[in-house]
Amino acid sequence: MLEKDAMNILMKFLDKKVREAEDEVTQRGTLSDDKAIPLILKTQFNHIAHLEADIGGLRETMDRRFEQVDKRFELVDARFSRLERNLFGGFAFLGFLITFYRFVH
């Protein structure tokens, strides 16, 4: 909570300084160092905010895809389990037939 409050205070400060920088450029046609630094910081904060939003969207997409892959693996695992049971059942049946043939023959 404290971090969020501190960020809000910083953003209000930067917004104020950006307005001062805009006024200085409008009135004087130049930008002083003490006004440029908050402007650069504000630009960086905006850039970081957009990157965080992009990463958040990417994370959601990746989570959905991993869930889809997990579901596919569950289906494949179920198919292999059925195949395994069928193979063991088939071998057991063949063993029975061989044993039966030996006794009958």
QUIKA-V173141 format. One record per helix or strand of 3 or more residues. SS is the DSSP state (H for helix, E for strand). FROM is the first residue (numbers start at 0). TO is the last residue. Records with the same first field share a line. If there is no record, write none. Layout:
BEGIN
SS=FROM-TO / FROM-TO
END
This chain:
BEGIN
H=1-27 / 32-103
END
